[in-house]
C-alpha cells in the first residue's frame, strides 16, 4: 500500500481482491483494505490471472497519493 502511494507499481502477489469485470488496459483505483485510495493506474494482467500469478506487475501506477512532506 505505501509503495503504491509513492507511485510504485503493484505486483500480483500483493493484490488481495480485484473486480472480475475489469479488462487489461482499464484504468483502476488501488485501495487498501480500509478502502482508502492509494493510487491510480492501468491494469496489465487479466483479473483471472492475478490470483494465479505470484510474480509480475498487476497494475502500472500512473500516480500515487503520497502525502505532502
N, C-alpha and C positions, 0 to 999 in steps of 0.2 A: 504494500500500500504506500509506504513512504517513498519507494523508488518511483512509482508511477506519479506521485505528487511532484517529484523533482524532474519529470519529463522522460524517465527511462521506460523502455518497452516492457510489456507484461508477458511473461513466459507461461507456457501451457501448464506447467506444474503448479503454478500459483493461482490458477483460476479455480474457484470453488463452484460457481454456477454461471451458466450462460443461457441466453434466450435462444431456443432452438429455431426460431423464426428468422434469425439473422442470416445474412449471406456474406461470403467473402467480399471484402470491399466496402461493407457497411460502416458508417460512422457509428461508434459505440461510446457509451459512457462507462468509465471504470469507477466502481464504487467499492467501499469497504463493507464489512459485514453489518455495519450500522447504517448502510445506505448513504454514507457521506461521499460526495463526489470527490474523486482524486485526480482524474484526467479524462481527456477526450482523445480518441484515436481511431484507427482503421483496423477492422478485423482482417487478419491474413490467413486464418485457418478455419475450415468449416466447423461449426459448433459440434457436430457429431464426432469430430476427431480430437477435439480439445481434451476430453476426458481420457482418451486412449493414449495420446502422446505425452511423454514425460520430458521431452526436450523441444526446444524451438520457441520462437516468438508467436504468441497468440494475437496480440494487439500491438501495432506500431503506434506509439503515443505521439500525438501531434503537439499537444501542450498539456502540462501538468498544472495543478493548482497549489504550488508551493507557497507558503505564507511569505509575506514581505519581511525582509530582515529587520 
